[in-house]
Amino acid sequence: MGAGQLIKAHRDEILRVAASHGAGNVLLFGSVARGEDTAESDVDFLVDVTGDTTPWFPASLVADLEQLLGQRVQVVIRRSLSPLIRDAVLREAVPL
């Protein structure tokens, strides 16, 4: 099963795991969102975080998503996006 199909199959669980870590408005970006992923691709999620957080997102969310999906995962907080890549990321980002 490709990453795109995997995301669709586990959509509700992904959203539930993200919410349990204080993340909302979960978007997919990167090669999986563009339909260009390969077996080596990771899954890139863009999230908004509610409440106070440190500049580093909790590693436990990444670990939980990797366990759920069986693939490498990257989580990026929307407000921490570099202005240099913000427009490109937001242009390709798609809601789950």
N, CA, C and O of each residue as an XYZ file, in Angstrom:
384
protein
N       0.858     -1.182      0.000
C       0.000      0.000      0.000
C       0.898      1.237      0.000
O       1.825      1.336      0.804
N       0.623      2.171     -0.896
C       1.382      3.414     -0.957
C       1.048      4.326      0.204
O       0.044      4.135      0.890
N       1.891      5.317      0.420
C       1.699      6.230      1.552
C       0.377      6.978      1.455
O      -0.295      7.171      2.468
N      -0.006      7.402      0.256
C      -1.270      8.114      0.092
C      -2.457      7.266      0.515
O      -3.362      7.749      1.196
N      -2.451      6.001      0.110
C      -3.523      5.081      0.495
C      -3.486      4.811      1.994
O      -4.529      4.701      2.639
N      -2.287      4.708      2.538
C      -2.112      4.481      3.972
C      -2.697      5.636      4.777
O      -3.357      5.423      5.794
N      -2.450      6.858      4.315
C      -2.983      8.043      4.991
C      -4.507      8.022      4.956
O      -5.155      8.273      5.972
N      -5.077      7.723      3.800
C      -6.540      7.670      3.682
C      -7.130      6.596      4.589
O      -8.157      6.815      5.232
N      -6.481      5.440      4.640
C      -6.984      4.332      5.456
C      -6.940      4.640      6.951
O      -7.758      4.131      7.716
N      -5.985      5.474      7.366
C      -5.802      5.766      8.794
C      -6.141      7.208      9.155
O      -5.734      7.693     10.211
N      -6.877      7.892      8.296
C      -7.167      9.313      8.489
C      -7.710      9.616      9.882
O      -7.175     10.474     10.584
N      -8.765      8.921     10.283
C      -9.395      9.202     11.576
C      -8.432      8.953     12.735
O      -8.408      9.714     13.703
N      -7.639      7.885     12.633
C      -6.677      7.588     13.692
C      -5.575      8.649     13.754
O      -5.143      9.035     14.840
N      -5.122      9.118     12.594
C      -4.098     10.167     12.553
C      -4.616     11.418     13.247
O      -3.919     12.017     14.066
N      -5.839     11.807     12.916
C      -6.424     13.003     13.524
C      -6.608     12.829     15.028
O      -6.400     13.773     15.790
N      -6.995     11.637     15.457
C      -7.186     11.370     16.885
C      -5.846     11.432     17.632
O      -5.760     12.017     18.712
N      -4.810     10.829     17.054
C      -3.483     10.862     17.679
C      -2.979     12.299     17.758
O      -2.461     12.724     18.790
N      -3.133     13.042     16.669
C      -2.680     14.438     16.660
C      -3.402     15.242     17.735
O      -2.771     15.996     18.476
N      -4.713     15.086     17.821
C      -5.493     15.822     18.818
C      -5.059     15.461     20.235
O      -5.049     16.318     21.119
N      -4.703     14.209     20.452
C      -4.280     13.794     21.797
C      -2.958     14.448     22.205
O      -2.615     14.486     23.387
N      -2.227     14.958     21.227
C      -0.967     15.658     21.497
C      -1.120     17.172     21.389
O      -0.129     17.901     21.432
N      -2.351     17.645     21.250
C      -2.591     19.081     21.183
C      -2.433     19.686     19.802
O      -2.296     20.902     19.674
N      -2.449     18.864     18.770
C      -2.300     19.359     17.397
C      -3.642     19.318     16.677
O      -4.430     18.389     16.855
N      -3.885     20.331     15.869
C      -5.102     20.384     15.070
C      -4.797     20.890     13.679
O      -3.650     21.192     13.353
N      -5.836     20.981     12.858
C      -5.697     21.436     11.471
C      -4.540     20.703     10.796
O      -3.606     21.328     10.295
N      -4.612     19.388     10.787
C      -3.537     18.552     10.250
C      -3.600     18.552      8.724
O      -4.624     18.221      8.125
N      -2.487     18.929      8.117
C      -2.373     18.962      6.662
C      -1.223     18.062      6.233
O      -0.271     17.847      6.984
N      -1.321     17.549      5.039
C      -0.278     16.729      4.446
C       0.441     17.576      3.409
O      -0.208     18.265      2.622
N       1.772     17.538      3.391
C       2.520     18.256      2.359
C       3.705     17.406      1.929
O       3.920     16.320      2.465
N       4.456     17.886      0.984
C       5.623     17.147      0.524
C       5.273     16.150     -0.557
O       4.231     16.249     -1.204
N       6.161     15.185     -0.745
C       6.023     14.249     -1.860
C       4.739     13.436     -1.803
O       4.161     13.134     -2.847
N       4.280     13.076     -0.615
C       3.038     12.303     -0.508
C       1.856     13.148     -0.965
O       0.987     12.651     -1.680
N       1.810     14.404     -0.567
C       0.721     15.297     -0.975
C       0.726     15.525     -2.483
O      -0.331     15.679     -3.095
N       1.913     15.547     -3.079
C       2.031     15.762     -4.526
C       1.848     14.481     -5.328
O       1.788     14.526     -6.556
N       1.758     13.334     -4.644
C       1.650     12.056     -5.341
C       2.962     11.616     -5.966
O       2.969     10.846     -6.927
N       4.077     12.103     -5.425
C       5.406     11.799     -5.959
C       6.243     10.978     -4.983
O       7.461     10.892     -5.139
N       5.611     10.378     -3.985
C       6.354      9.653     -2.962
C       6.921      8.347     -3.515
O       6.386      7.749     -4.448
N       8.019      7.936     -2.901
C       8.667      6.668     -3.218
C       8.730      5.849     -1.935
O       8.275      6.295     -0.882
N       9.287      4.669     -2.027
C       9.412      3.812     -0.843
C      10.280      4.462      0.231
O      10.147      4.137      1.411
N      11.166      5.375     -0.163
C      12.057      6.035      0.793
C      11.477      7.324      1.370
O      12.071      7.922      2.267
N      10.338      7.751      0.869
C       9.752      9.025      1.308
C       9.237      8.944      2.736
O       8.742      7.910      3.183
N       9.369     10.075      3.448
C       8.705     10.173      4.739
C       7.357     10.853      4.514
O       7.075     11.361      3.429
N       6.542     10.854      5.545
C       5.231     11.495      5.477
C       5.338     12.809      6.236
O       5.678     12.828      7.419
N       5.045     13.906      5.544
C       5.184     15.240      6.120
C       3.824     15.791      6.523
O       2.929     15.936      5.690
N       3.677     16.097      7.811
C       2.449     16.687      8.327
C       2.724     18.117      8.776
O       3.752     18.403      9.389
N       1.800     18.997      8.463
C       1.834     20.383      8.922
C       0.684     20.534      9.901
O      -0.446     20.163      9.585
N       0.951     21.073     11.083
C      -0.088     21.162     12.109
C      -0.101     22.534     12.764
O       0.894     23.260     12.764
N      -1.246     22.861     13.315
C      -1.366     23.980     14.237
C      -1.395     23.377     15.631
O      -1.926     22.285     15.832
N      -0.829     24.081     16.583
C      -0.786     23.582     17.953
C      -1.593     24.505     18.843
O      -1.467     25.727     18.769
N      -2.424     23.910     19.686
C      -3.208     24.694     20.633
C      -2.445     24.785     21.943
O      -1.771     23.836     22.344
N      -2.550     25.918     22.604
C      -1.881     26.087     23.892
C      -0.409     26.413     23.735
O       0.096     26.583     22.626
N       0.263     26.496     24.863
C       1.684     26.817     24.882
C       2.506     25.581     24.542
O       2.231     24.484     25.028
N       3.506     25.770     23.709
C       4.415     24.681     23.360
C       5.838     25.213     23.345
O       6.077     26.420     23.341
N       6.764     24.282     23.339
C       8.160     24.651     23.146
C       8.393     24.780     21.643
O       7.538     24.367     20.859
N       9.520     25.336     21.221
C       9.788     25.420     19.783
C       9.884     24.048     19.105
O       9.748     23.947     17.886
N      10.115     23.006     19.887
C      10.213     21.655     19.329
C       8.932     20.907     19.626
O       8.477     20.843     20.768
N       8.366     20.349     18.588
C       7.129     19.602     18.787
C       7.434     18.322     19.540
O       8.522     17.768     19.387
N       6.508     17.838     20.347
C       6.748     16.615     21.131
C       7.108     15.417     20.256
O       6.384     15.053     19.329
N       8.226     14.832     20.577
C       8.685     13.648     19.846
C       7.697     12.498     19.975
O       7.670     11.601     19.132
N       6.891     12.524     21.022
C       5.932     11.433     21.205
C       4.876     11.409     20.104
O       4.383     10.334     19.760
N       4.512     12.566     19.538
C       3.560     12.580     18.416
C       4.182     11.915     17.199
O       3.543     11.091     16.544
N       5.412     12.263     16.896
C       6.101     11.638     15.767
C       6.178     10.129     15.978
O       5.894      9.358     15.062
N       6.561      9.707     17.182
C       6.681      8.275     17.481
C       5.341      7.568     17.325
O       5.278      6.480     16.752
N       4.268      8.176     17.829
C       2.946      7.553     17.719
C       2.495      7.446     16.263
O       1.926      6.429     15.864
N       2.743      8.481     15.473
C       2.358      8.444     14.058
C       3.206      7.434     13.283
O       2.692      6.733     12.411
N       4.488      7.358     13.592
C       5.340      6.374     12.925
C       4.905      4.954     13.261
O       4.927      4.072     12.403
N       4.511      4.739     14.506
C       4.034      3.415     14.902
C       2.733      3.089     14.178
O       2.555      1.965     13.710
N       1.839      4.039     14.083
C       0.557      3.833     13.413
C       0.740      3.535     11.929
O       0.119      2.617     11.394
N       1.592      4.313     11.268
C       1.725      4.219      9.815
C       2.814      3.252      9.350
O       2.798      2.792      8.209
N       3.758      2.949     10.238
C       4.865      2.089      9.830
C       5.793      2.772      8.839
O       6.463      2.104      8.052
N       5.836      4.100      8.874
C       6.693      4.893      7.988
C       7.303      6.041      8.769
O       6.804      6.432      9.824
N       8.404      6.578      8.226
C       9.003      7.758      8.847
C       8.057      8.942      8.692
O       7.408      9.108      7.659
N       7.992      9.754      9.731
C       7.071     10.892      9.772
C       7.845     12.137     10.180
O       8.757     12.081     11.004
N       7.466     13.245      9.593
C       7.973     14.551     10.011
C       6.762     15.408     10.343
O       5.791     15.439      9.587
N       6.817     16.101     11.472
C       5.745     17.008     11.876
C       6.326     18.415     11.943
O       7.333     18.655     12.610
N       5.678     19.337     11.242
C       6.110     20.731     11.212
C       4.976     21.597     11.749
O       3.823     21.441     11.348
N       5.309     22.502     12.649
C       4.316     23.433     13.190
C       4.196     24.604     12.221
O       5.195     25.219     11.848
N       2.972     24.903     11.821
C       2.747     25.946     10.817
C       3.432     27.262     11.188
O       4.073     27.885     10.342
N       3.304     27.682     12.431
C       3.859     28.983     12.811
C       5.386     29.001     12.797
O       5.992     30.072     12.850
N       6.009     27.831     12.727
C       7.471     27.785     12.702
C       8.037     27.670     11.286
O       9.253     27.588     11.112
N       7.174     27.664     10.284
C       7.652     27.578      8.903
C       8.519     28.782      8.552
O       8.172     29.922      8.859
N       9.619     28.522      7.924
C      10.490     29.598      7.457
C       9.767     30.399      6.381
O       9.105     29.820      5.520
N       9.888     31.719      6.421
C       9.286     32.538      5.361
C       9.792     32.153      3.970
O       9.113     32.396      2.972
N      10.964     31.563      3.906
C      11.537     31.173      2.615
C      10.773     30.029      1.953
O      10.758     29.922      0.727
N      10.137     29.171      2.759
C       9.415     28.023      2.190
C       7.924     28.043      2.487
O       7.180     27.203      1.981
N       7.481     28.989      3.298
C       6.086     29.028      3.749
C       5.097     28.953      2.586
O       4.203     28.106      2.596
N       5.240     29.816      1.594
C       4.281     29.847      0.491
C       4.237     28.531     -0.270
O       3.158     28.045     -0.609
N       5.399     27.952     -0.540
C       5.450     26.685     -1.278
C       4.780     25.562     -0.491
O       4.024     24.773     -1.058
N       5.051     25.486      0.812
C       4.453     24.444      1.648
C       2.940     24.627      1.719
O       2.191     23.665      1.550
N       2.491     25.842      1.964
C       1.052     26.085      2.084
C       0.327     25.869      0.761
O      -0.836     25.466      0.757
N       0.983     26.127     -0.349
C       0.372     25.941     -1.663
C       0.095     24.460     -1.937
O      -0.921     24.119     -2.542
N       0.999     23.583     -1.490
C       0.815     22.161     -1.778
C       0.130     21.396     -0.645
O      -0.257     20.242     -0.831
N      -0.025     22.013      0.511
C      -0.611     21.323      1.665
C      -2.083     21.009      1.421
O      -2.840     21.835      0.911
N      -2.466     19.788      1.801
C      -3.854     19.354      1.640
C      -4.366     18.815      2.972
O      -3.640     18.131      3.693
N      -5.619     19.125      3.295
C      -6.192     18.587      4.536
C      -6.339     17.075      4.444
O      -6.519     16.517      3.362
N      -6.261     16.426      5.598
C      -6.513     14.990      5.605
C      -7.981     14.759      5.337
O      -8.428     13.613      5.296
